[in-house]
């Protein structure tokens, strides 16, 4: 028998409702039973996705209305039915206000519950249909915007809108295909926009003339928090896209009050450039001039230039006249590092500023290319988000943040760059010293179709260093990736449909910055 839906039923007398539950299960529903509000909240936060929640109003401990509020803060879209002993006016007001989808008066009979669940599940289908309808109505307006591209703030708004449709749209594969096509059209226009304005952003001194870029993340969002007499923890989650953050946000909303903003990642959107820029407060061009020995590293080793981020952060504090700030730096590259860090995360509360680099999401992106199993589990962006959420809700990182939710602190979370699903190859030619990354390359006399890449012939104008071996860069647009003519078809197929970064796409460049403060009751 196919599953008609998954119901969570919270009632302190749940054992007395066994016949009702058996009736629902005989009609194809899966029913999860809990006996109190706290367990209901925990189930919603950690264990499964529920289609309908039945909630007893009067339970010992955490009552029905408090449980309702906690559930709605995490999953506002899930229909909740309040089961009460009396038909009170305030419950009608809750229903009219949208907090509860319906209420039933005890004693309830199985058929009554079945009809209510069926109606609400049909409502969920209608809601998904409405999302598709709303998007199709907006399609023309979005297309018109792309004909006359917005400014940098408008691009953030447009990207967020497209992500929300992508996250919320279910079931209508026709509408999803239209959205995917428009997403690519938007990234095509975004690439043209970046190619046109990016050198102006690098030259501009006034912040009003450009967005906040990677080097300004700490001065703008971290430094102001250091004046509040509470410790600040600054997490940089490598390679985190905005849609992935939305999955994390669902789990963190019950624990923290959040403020959300965005910055633009610098080009190339790759770890050696963007993350060093965050910790140093400098463009790569200026890092190479100020720290020539630190910048030295193998061009083909993406991580060799990121060994000195702690020192760069200390120097940034001095340049910002904050030598009084006690700073700690942690790089958590693997699960063993994270598991060792989570139990002692409160040690960070003894330091003014703790910077923590989390590499797992980047590892996941690379694993999708290297592992057939991971690629099979994540055939598209929806599955990729789902896998990221599964990792996060069972991770040491979520455990550490749950611990910090009970402390007096401020947390700032961001990323150095995102990643894009690379679906189209384009030929590139260069000498033997050309870097090997798939979405950007640096070298001499690089040749590529300019429709598929931003060709940078004057690195300094883009805030990038030049040397005898590096006189120009190319940065992929849209979802292109670079392939050499030698064994072209082999490498074209090898890297097709992999998650890559380094290029100029909305997913890689428009990056969330979230400030979290514990709710603590």
C-alpha positions as a printed NumPy array, in Angstrom:
array([[  0.   ,   0.   ,   0.   ],
       [  1.336,   3.433,  -0.916],
       [  1.776,   6.005,   1.839],
       [ -0.951,   8.677,   1.725],
       [  0.859,  10.964,   4.132],
       [  2.892,  11.151,   7.33 ],
       [  1.05 ,  12.334,  10.45 ],
       [  2.624,  13.399,  13.739],
       [  0.137,  12.986,  16.621],
       [  1.019,  14.525,  19.997],
       [ -1.271,  13.626,  22.911],
       [ -0.462,  12.736,  26.51 ],
       [ -3.147,  10.014,  26.276],
       [ -1.911,   8.637,  22.98 ],
       [ -2.222,   5.01 ,  24.152],
       [ -5.997,   5.491,  24.405],
       [ -6.085,   6.486,  20.731],
       [ -4.66 ,   3.232,  19.408],
       [ -7.842,   2.341,  17.508],
       [ -7.816,   5.751,  15.79 ],
       [ -4.199,   5.272,  14.748],
       [ -4.841,   1.763,  13.408],
       [ -7.753,   3.155,  11.382],
       [ -5.53 ,   5.851,   9.846],
       [ -2.791,   3.323,   9.104],
       [ -5.327,   1.058,   7.403],
       [ -6.115,   3.976,   5.089],
       [ -2.47 ,   4.318,   4.035],
       [ -1.211,   6.917,   6.506],
       [  1.972,   6.63 ,   8.496],
       [  1.477,   7.864,  12.077],
       [  4.252,   8.869,  14.455],
       [  3.137,   9.095,  18.107],
       [  4.559,  11.304,  20.864],
       [  3.19 ,  11.97 ,  24.331],
       [  4.247,  15.566,  24.977],
       [  4.96 ,  18.89 ,  23.327],
       [  8.73 ,  18.783,  23.77 ],
       [  8.962,  15.465,  21.904],
       [  6.749,  16.876,  19.146],
       [  9.086,  19.856,  18.694],
       [ 12.108,  17.554,  18.707],
       [ 10.507,  15.299,  16.09 ],
       [  9.794,  18.227,  13.785],
       [ 13.296,  19.652,  14.276],
       [ 15.33 ,  16.506,  13.831],
       [ 13.589,  13.42 ,  12.593],
       [ 11.229,  13.659,   9.65 ],
       [  9.048,  15.724,   7.366],
       [  5.393,  15.588,   8.396],
       [  2.406,  16.332,   6.183],
       [ -0.044,  17.001,   9.04 ],
       [  0.432,  17.479,  12.789],
       [ -2.331,  16.651,  15.302],
       [ -1.731,  18.519,  18.542],
       [ -3.526,  18.057,  21.854],
       [ -4.15 ,  21.473,  23.375],
       [ -3.778,  20.424,  27.018],
       [ -0.623,  18.437,  27.728],
       [  1.524,  18.466,  30.87 ],
       [  4.682,  20.531,  30.58 ],
       [  4.838,  22.218,  27.197],
       [  1.209,  22.954,  26.332],
       [ -0.379,  22.793,  22.918],
       [ -0.132,  26.512,  22.103],
       [  3.526,  26.732,  23.127],
       [  4.235,  23.621,  21.06 ],
       [  2.364,  25.165,  18.139],
       [  4.504,  28.316,  18.294],
       [  7.741,  26.31 ,  18.355],
       [  6.668,  24.126,  15.429],
       [  5.545,  27.094,  13.346],
       [  8.874,  28.864,  13.906],
       [ 10.575,  25.893,  12.233],
       [  7.998,  24.735,   9.701],
       [  5.437,  27.493,   9.116],
       [  4.029,  25.698,   6.081],
       [  3.04 ,  22.453,   7.863],
       [ -0.702,  22.252,   8.665],
       [ -1.429,  21.806,  12.38 ],
       [ -4.769,  20.584,  13.775],
       [ -5.46 ,  21.477,  17.414],
       [ -7.455,  18.892,  19.35 ],
       [ -9.258,  20.494,  22.299],
       [-11.823,  19.628,  24.939],
       [-13.827,  22.792,  24.343],
       [-14.6  ,  24.97 ,  21.352],
       [-13.117,  28.278,  22.465],
       [-13.121,  31.602,  20.675],
       [ -9.346,  31.968,  20.906],
       [ -8.869,  28.776,  18.901],
       [-11.142,  30.146,  16.197],
       [ -8.953,  33.273,  16.175],
       [ -5.831,  31.116,  15.885],
       [ -7.416,  29.31 ,  12.949],
       [ -8.413,  32.548,  11.248],
       [ -4.924,  33.939,  11.875],
       [ -3.38 ,  31.011,  10.07 ],
       [ -1.468,  29.511,  13.005],
       [ -3.653,  26.419,  13.029],
       [ -5.264,  24.911,   9.964],
       [ -8.213,  23.428,  11.848],
       [ -9.335,  22.355,  15.298],
       [-11.33 ,  19.363,  16.508],
       [-13.304,  19.02 ,  19.719],
       [-12.903,  15.888,  21.846],
       [-14.027,  13.209,  21.701],
       [-12.957,  12.77 ,  18.096],
       [-13.817,   9.794,  15.926],
       [-11.483,   8.186,  13.373],
       [-13.542,   9.178,  10.319],
       [-13.531,  12.813,  11.432],
       [ -9.733,  12.803,  11.67 ],
       [ -9.389,  11.028,   8.32 ],
       [-11.532,  13.628,   6.542],
       [ -9.587,  16.48 ,   8.138],
       [ -6.236,  15.016,   7.099],
       [ -7.425,  14.386,   3.548],
       [ -8.631,  17.962,   3.228],
       [ -5.373,  19.385,   4.549],
       [ -3.229,  17.2  ,   2.336],
       [ -5.205,  18.359,  -0.677],
       [ -4.568,  21.889,   0.561],
       [ -0.834,  21.148,   0.504],
       [ -1.151,  20.032,  -3.117],
       [ -3.035,  23.221,  -3.887],
       [ -0.308,  25.243,  -2.166],
       [  2.352,  23.676,  -4.388],
       [  0.145,  24.386,  -7.377],
       [ -0.197,  28.003,  -6.248],
       [  3.602,  28.38 ,  -6.046],
       [  3.851,  27.164,  -9.637],
       [  1.024,  29.483, -10.678],
       [  2.647,  32.456,  -8.921],
       [  5.946,  31.746, -10.65 ],
       [  4.372,  31.412, -14.098],
       [  2.635,  34.761, -13.547],
       [  5.957,  36.306, -12.531],
       [  7.841,  34.722, -15.421],
       [  7.215,  37.612, -17.796],
       [  8.2  ,  40.245, -15.216],
       [ 11.441,  38.423, -14.429],
       [ 12.24 ,  38.096, -18.13 ],
       [ 11.635,  41.833, -18.567],
       [ 14.086,  42.554, -15.728],
       [ 16.721,  40.473, -17.476],
       [ 16.348,  42.574, -20.62 ],
       [ 17.304,  45.645, -18.58 ],
       [ 19.474,  44.114, -15.841],
       [ 19.156,  45.49 , -12.299],
       [ 21.914,  46.928, -10.136],
       [ 23.797,  44.828,  -7.585],
       [ 21.007,  45.108,  -5.003],
       [ 18.405,  44.184,  -7.588],
       [ 20.404,  41.099,  -8.523],
       [ 20.333,  39.962,  -4.891],
       [ 16.549,  40.36 ,  -4.795],
       [ 16.131,  38.521,  -8.095],
       [ 18.417,  35.673,  -7.037],
       [ 16.576,  35.269,  -3.723],
       [ 13.252,  35.141,  -5.567],
       [ 14.466,  32.447,  -7.956],
       [ 15.891,  30.418,  -5.055],
       [ 12.594,  30.631,  -3.162],
       [ 10.679,  29.329,  -6.178],
       [ 13.237,  26.561,  -6.614],
       [ 12.93 ,  25.555,  -2.949],
       [  9.126,  25.747,  -2.74 ],
       [  8.039,  24.391,  -6.131],
       [  7.148,  20.709,  -5.955],
       [  5.32 ,  18.337,  -8.252],
       [  4.975,  20.501, -11.356],
       [  7.909,  19.327, -13.453],
       [  6.835,  21.466, -16.392],
       [  7.04 ,  24.64 , -14.296],
       [ 10.337,  23.466, -12.812],
       [ 11.83 ,  23.088, -16.295],
       [ 10.724,  26.614, -17.178],
       [ 12.334,  27.826, -13.941],
       [ 15.575,  25.989, -14.765],
       [ 15.669,  27.598, -18.208],
       [ 15.037,  31.05 , -16.733],
       [ 17.688,  30.431, -14.07 ],
       [ 20.229,  29.849, -16.832],
       [ 19.005,  32.931, -18.705],
       [ 19.443,  34.928, -15.491],
       [ 22.98 ,  33.631, -15.011],
       [ 23.779,  34.544, -18.608],
       [ 22.653,  38.128, -17.94 ],
       [ 24.428,  38.106, -14.568],
       [ 27.712,  37.137, -16.25 ],
       [ 27.371,  40.071, -18.652],
       [ 26.607,  42.375, -15.717],
       [ 29.672,  41.252, -13.742],
       [ 31.967,  41.567, -16.783],
       [ 30.777,  45.138, -17.247],
       [ 30.794,  46.463, -13.666],
       [ 33.365,  44.418, -11.737],
       [ 36.423,  46.581, -12.572],
       [ 34.383,  49.627, -11.5  ],
       [ 33.662,  47.924,  -8.167],
       [ 37.384,  47.366,  -7.651],
       [ 38.183,  51.004,  -8.443],
       [ 35.306,  52.503,  -6.441],
       [ 36.254,  53.974,  -3.077],
       [ 32.744,  54.934,  -1.997],
       [ 30.76 ,  51.983,  -0.715],
       [ 27.558,  53.483,  -2.121],
       [ 28.86 ,  52.817,  -5.633],
       [ 29.205,  49.06 ,  -5.234],
       [ 28.19 ,  46.096,  -3.092],
       [ 30.068,  44.844,  -0.06 ],
       [ 32.842,  42.553,  -1.297],
       [ 34.715,  39.716,   0.416],
       [ 37.446,  41.92 ,   1.991],
       [ 34.81 ,  44.001,   3.785],
       [ 32.884,  41.191,   5.496],
       [ 34.772,  41.394,   8.795],
       [ 34.82 ,  45.232,   9.018],
       [ 31.116,  45.474,   8.185],
       [ 29.531,  42.575,  10.072],
       [ 32.027,  41.179,  12.584],
       [ 33.832,  44.241,  13.924],
       [ 30.643,  46.071,  15.066],
       [ 29.665,  43.04 ,  17.182],
       [ 32.951,  43.238,  19.116],
       [ 31.735,  46.378,  20.862],
       [ 28.887,  44.615,  22.654],
       [ 31.002,  43.056,  25.434],
       [ 30.079,  39.509,  24.379],
       [ 32.288,  36.977,  22.566],
       [ 31.878,  36.735,  18.797],
       [ 32.199,  33.511,  16.806],
       [ 32.763,  33.947,  13.089],
       [ 32.036,  30.816,  11.015],
       [ 33.129,  30.649,   7.367],
       [ 31.447,  27.614,   5.784],
       [ 33.45 ,  26.966,   2.65 ],
       [ 31.396,  26.636,  -0.577],
       [ 27.942,  27.215,   0.974],
       [ 25.22 ,  28.342,  -1.422],
       [ 22.263,  30.453,  -0.332],
       [ 19.783,  27.614,  -0.935],
       [ 21.848,  25.386,   1.346],
       [ 21.8  ,  28.066,   4.024],
       [ 17.97 ,  28.076,   3.86 ],
       [ 18.037,  24.394,   4.851],
       [ 20.287,  25.193,   7.822],
       [ 18.074,  28.153,   8.723],
       [ 15.022,  25.925,   9.22 ],
       [ 16.854,  24.044,  11.974],
       [ 18.403,  27.128,  13.585],
       [ 15.341,  29.416,  13.665],
       [ 13.984,  27.988,  16.962],
       [ 17.376,  28.62 ,  18.592],
       [ 18.433,  32.048,  17.319],
       [ 17.192,  35.461,  16.311],
       [ 18.68 ,  36.111,  12.869],
       [ 19.591,  39.083,  10.708],
       [ 20.345,  38.299,   7.073],
       [ 22.434,  40.261,   4.594],
       [ 24.521,  39.502,   1.504],
       [ 27.961,  40.182,   0.153],
       [ 29.465,  39.541,  -3.273],
       [ 32.324,  37.075,  -3.499],
       [ 35.359,  38.339,  -5.392],
       [ 36.638,  36.823,  -8.628],
       [ 37.752,  34.123,  -8.985],
       [ 35.208,  32.633,  -6.579],
       [ 37.733,  30.14 ,  -5.258],
       [ 39.205,  29.491,  -1.827],
       [ 42.739,  30.932,  -2.326],
       [ 41.32 ,  34.242,  -3.474],
       [ 37.986,  34.741,  -1.73 ],
       [ 38.754,  33.291,   1.71 ],
       [ 42.127,  34.987,   2.014],
       [ 40.348,  38.219,   1.06 ],
       [ 37.859,  37.748,   3.909],
       [ 40.502,  37.143,   6.583],
       [ 42.971,  39.759,   5.391],
       [ 40.498,  42.481,   4.451],
       [ 42.504,  42.872,   1.232],
       [ 42.118,  42.073,  -2.437],
       [ 44.4  ,  39.27 ,  -3.722],
       [ 46.503,  41.867,  -5.577],
       [ 47.219,  43.645,  -2.298],
       [ 47.778,  40.421,  -0.344],
       [ 50.475,  39.432,  -2.831],
       [ 52.146,  42.846,  -2.484],
       [ 51.954,  43.033,   1.312],
       [ 52.709,  39.353,   2.005],
       [ 54.74 ,  38.046,  -0.949],
       [ 56.008,  35.028,   0.992],
       [ 52.562,  34.097,   2.282],
       [ 51.04 ,  34.335,  -1.172],
       [ 53.596,  32.014,  -2.71 ],
       [ 52.163,  28.608,  -3.414],
       [ 51.497,  26.171,  -6.174],
       [ 48.966,  27.563,  -8.641],
       [ 47.54 ,  24.081,  -9.068],
       [ 47.082,  23.535,  -5.319],
       [ 43.9  ,  25.335,  -4.324],
       [ 44.656,  25.171,  -0.598],
       [ 48.391,  25.92 ,  -0.423],
       [ 47.751,  29.67 ,  -0.176],
       [ 45.262,  29.348,   2.696],
       [ 47.693,  28.235,   5.381],
       [ 48.094,  31.664,   6.983],
       [ 44.525,  32.857,   7.532],
       [ 45.006,  33.148,  11.287],
       [ 47.971,  35.474,  10.819],
       [ 46.082,  37.509,   8.201],
       [ 43.2  ,  37.953,  10.655],
       [ 45.553,  39.129,  13.418],
       [ 47.09 ,  41.66 ,  11.045],
       [ 43.656,  42.861,   9.954],
       [ 42.716,  43.549,  13.58 ],
       [ 45.858,  45.628,  13.95 ],
       [ 45.117,  47.618,  10.802],
       [ 41.602,  48.238,  12.1  ],
       [ 43.129,  49.567,  15.357],
       [ 41.727,  46.624,  17.318],
       [ 44.933,  45.093,  18.64 ],
       [ 43.095,  44.749,  21.949],
       [ 40.876,  42.02 ,  20.475],
       [ 41.891,  38.52 ,  21.555],
       [ 41.658,  36.312,  18.463],
       [ 41.567,  32.538,  17.976],
       [ 41.51 ,  30.755,  14.646],
       [ 40.328,  27.186,  13.95 ],
       [ 40.341,  25.326,  10.641],
       [ 38.13 ,  22.244,  10.743],
       [ 39.018,  20.31 ,   7.623],
       [ 37.524,  16.913,   8.421],
       [ 35.052,  15.122,  10.643],
       [ 37.703,  14.307,  13.254],
       [ 38.523,  18.02 ,  13.6  ],
       [ 34.839,  18.872,  13.918],
       [ 34.063,  16.13 ,  16.429],
       [ 36.955,  17.278,  18.572],
       [ 35.819,  20.908,  18.338],
       [ 32.11 ,  20.515,  19.166],
       [ 32.493,  19.325,  22.789],
       [ 34.846,  22.216,  23.614],
       [ 33.111,  24.948,  21.616],
       [ 32.43 ,  26.84 ,  24.852],
       [ 36.18 ,  27.467,  25.106],
       [ 35.619,  30.035,  22.358],
       [ 33.548,  32.056,  24.824],
       [ 36.78 ,  32.924,  26.644],
       [ 38.076,  34.788,  23.56 ],
       [ 36.815,  38.048,  22.061],
       [ 36.77 ,  36.725,  18.487],
       [ 36.952,  33.132,  17.348],
       [ 37.165,  32.469,  13.612],
       [ 36.171,  28.964,  12.537],
       [ 36.584,  27.646,   8.992],
       [ 34.312,  24.695,   8.155],
       [ 35.32 ,  22.725,   5.071],
       [ 32.642,  20.016,   4.886],
       [ 30.295,  21.617,   2.34 ],
       [ 33.253,  22.137,   0.007],
       [ 34.231,  18.502,   0.51 ],
       [ 30.658,  17.492,  -0.368],
       [ 30.791,  19.51 ,  -3.598],
       [ 34.056,  17.827,  -4.632],
       [ 32.759,  14.398,  -3.567],
       [ 29.858,  14.75 ,  -5.988],
       [ 32.426,  14.759,  -8.794],
       [ 34.599,  11.991,  -7.36 ],
       [ 31.973,   9.563,  -6.019],
       [ 29.396,   7.818,  -8.173],
       [ 27.387,   7.093,  -5.026],
       [ 27.172,  10.783,  -4.044],
       [ 26.312,  11.727,  -7.617],
       [ 23.555,   9.119,  -7.685],
       [ 22.171,  10.482,  -4.401],
       [ 22.209,  14.073,  -5.683],
       [ 20.99 ,  14.07 ,  -9.3  ],
       [ 19.837,  17.703,  -9.086],
       [ 19.897,  20.795,  -6.864],
       [ 16.925,  19.636,  -4.782],
       [ 18.675,  16.413,  -3.87 ],
       [ 21.945,  18.275,  -3.266],
       [ 20.159,  20.562,  -0.783],
       [ 18.507,  17.606,   0.904],
       [ 21.82 ,  15.81 ,   1.37 ],
       [ 23.385,  18.97 ,   2.797],
       [ 20.531,  19.303,   5.27 ],
       [ 20.864,  15.643,   6.292],
       [ 24.551,  16.193,   7.003],
       [ 23.926,  19.4  ,   8.95 ],
       [ 21.154,  18.117,  11.217],
       [ 23.369,  15.211,  12.307],
       [ 26.652,  17.126,  12.276],
       [ 29.093,  18.306,  14.897],
       [ 28.455,  21.839,  13.56 ],
       [ 24.769,  21.76 ,  14.474],
       [ 25.717,  20.251,  17.827],
       [ 28.133,  23.117,  18.463],
       [ 25.542,  25.737,  17.473],
       [ 22.965,  24.139,  19.763],
       [ 25.446,  24.476,  22.613],
       [ 26.103,  28.119,  21.737],
       [ 22.348,  28.795,  21.702],
       [ 22.495,  28.533,  25.498],
       [ 25.384,  30.985,  25.823],
       [ 25.778,  34.75 ,  25.827],
       [ 27.452,  35.295,  22.457],
       [ 27.024,  36.55 ,  18.911],
       [ 27.562,  34.32 ,  15.881],
       [ 28.255,  35.523,  12.342],
       [ 28.051,  32.929,   9.561],
       [ 29.059,  33.399,   5.953],
       [ 30.899,  31.668,   3.128],
       [ 33.761,  32.47 ,   0.797],
       [ 31.977,  31.293,  -2.368],
       [ 29.205,  29.055,  -3.604],
       [ 29.17 ,  26.414,  -6.331],
       [ 27.334,  25.888,  -9.587],
       [ 26.222,  22.724, -11.339],
       [ 28.471,  22.719, -14.406],
       [ 26.661,  21.408, -17.466],
       [ 28.433,  22.89 , -20.492],
       [ 32.076,  22.508, -21.459],
       [ 34.074,  25.046, -23.425],
       [ 37.548,  24.654, -24.953],
       [ 40.494,  26.512, -23.465],
       [ 44.102,  26.734, -24.614],
       [ 47.096,  27.598, -22.45 ],
       [ 50.68 ,  26.648, -21.716],
       [ 51.897,  23.957, -19.322],
       [ 51.944,  26.373, -16.368],
       [ 48.22 ,  27.105, -16.616],
       [ 46.298,  26.328, -13.419],
       [ 44.046,  23.28 , -13.453],
       [ 40.802,  24.594, -11.899],
       [ 37.703,  24.02 , -14.012],
       [ 35.833,  27.341, -13.528],
       [ 38.801,  29.702, -13.615],
       [ 42.352,  29.601, -14.902],
       [ 45.424,  31.795, -14.624],
       [ 48.468,  31.698, -16.872],
       [ 49.778,  33.346, -20.022],
       [ 48.052,  33.749, -23.372],
       [ 44.92 ,  31.878, -22.324],
       [ 42.437,  31.484, -25.172],
       [ 38.726,  30.773, -24.748],
       [ 35.401,  31.689, -26.347],
       [ 34.623,  35.112, -24.766],
       [ 30.915,  34.262, -24.768],
       [ 31.643,  31.578, -22.197],
       [ 34.168,  33.355, -19.975],
       [ 35.29 ,  36.726, -18.656],
       [ 38.74 ,  37.273, -20.135],
       [ 40.946,  39.297, -17.768],
       [ 43.943,  40.782, -19.57 ],
       [ 44.753,  43.359, -16.879],
       [ 44.698,  41.443, -13.569],
       [ 45.263,  44.543, -11.426],
       [ 42.007,  46.074, -12.682],
       [ 40.226,  43.045, -11.188],
       [ 42.184,  43.188,  -7.93 ],
       [ 44.3  ,  40.189,  -8.936],
       [ 48.069,  39.676,  -8.787],
       [ 50.22 ,  39.207, -11.86 ],
       [ 53.652,  37.656, -12.221],
       [ 55.995,  36.31 , -14.852],
       [ 53.955,  33.095, -15.003],
       [ 50.546,  34.773, -14.646],
       [ 49.633,  37.599, -16.998],
       [ 45.949,  36.894, -17.528],
       [ 42.967,  35.061, -16.048],
       [ 39.765,  33.608, -17.411],
       [ 36.624,  33.17 , -15.316],
       [ 33.755,  30.959, -16.525],
       [ 30.288,  32.434, -17.02 ],
       [ 26.932,  30.699, -16.48 ],
       [ 27.469,  26.936, -15.994],
       [ 30.475,  26.482, -18.302],
       [ 33.625,  24.615, -17.328],
       [ 36.992,  24.628, -19.083],
       [ 38.296,  21.639, -21.033],
       [ 41.566,  21.385, -22.958],
       [ 41.418,  20.266, -26.621],
       [ 43.569,  17.207, -25.814],
       [ 41.226,  14.313, -24.971],
       [ 38.437,  16.859, -25.14 ],
       [ 35.472,  14.47 , -25.124],
       [ 36.917,  12.33 , -22.335],
       [ 37.268,  15.275, -19.959],
       [ 34.037,  16.849, -21.177],
       [ 32.14 ,  13.767, -20.021],
       [ 34.267,  13.306, -16.908],
       [ 33.416,  16.721, -15.442],
       [ 29.935,  17.183, -16.851],
       [ 27.255,  17.731, -14.167],
       [ 29.723,  18.295, -11.33 ],
       [ 29.554,  21.027,  -8.673],
       [ 32.319,  23.548,  -9.375],
       [ 33.348,  27.009,  -8.217],
       [ 35.613,  29.818,  -9.334],
       [ 33.312,  31.4  , -11.909],
       [ 30.835,  34.243, -12.254],
       [ 27.354,  32.963, -11.419],
       [ 24.724,  34.044,  -8.905],
       [ 25.228,  30.851,  -6.906],
       [ 28.982,  31.47 ,  -6.582],
       [ 28.983,  35.246,  -6.022],
       [ 25.811,  36.256,  -4.107],
       [ 26.578,  35.042,  -0.606],
       [ 24.621,  35.229,   2.655],
       [ 25.924,  36.807,   5.853],
       [ 23.836,  35.879,   8.883],
       [ 24.123,  37.322,  12.377],
       [ 22.656,  35.055,  15.064],
       [ 21.869,  35.809,  18.697],
       [ 20.522,  33.128,  21.031],
       [ 16.814,  33.281,  21.859],
       [ 17.328,  31.666,  25.297],
       [ 13.685,  31.695,  26.348]])
